[in-house]
């Protein structure tokens, strides 16, 4: 029996351009630039990067 692996995740951001979709015999892959922001804590202050 073939083992099925499924991965998923959620990211919020701004898509830079249309996705480039590549199709293979058993799967498809979409590639696209994604701009996100994050905050890091530096001592008592938060720094955006």
N, C-alpha and C positions, 0 to 999 in steps of 0.2 A: 504494500500500500504506500502511495506517495505521500510524504509529509508536506502539509501546506503551512507556509509561514506568512503571516500577515503583519505588517507594521503600519502604524498610523500615529500622527501627531498633529497638533494645532498650533499655528503661529499667526499672530496678527501683525500686519504691516502693509506696505505699499508695494504693489507689483510694478516692476520697472518696465516690462514690455510683455508682449504676448508669449505664451509658453511655446517652447520647441518640443514637439512630441515625437518620440522615436518608438517605433513598434517592432517587437521581436516576436519570435514564434510563440513564446509562452508568457510574455509580459509586455507592458508599455511603460515608458518613462517620460515624464514631463520635466523640463528644465526651464527655469525663469529666474531673473534677479528679484530679490525681495529686500526692501529696506525696512529695518526694524530699529527700535530704540530700546535702551535698557538703562536701569539705574543701579549703580553700585554704591554701597555704603562705605565711606571712608571716615572711620571714627564715628562722630555724631552727625556728620552731614552726608547727604546723598549726592552723587555726582552722575549726571546724565552723559551717556556716550553713544 
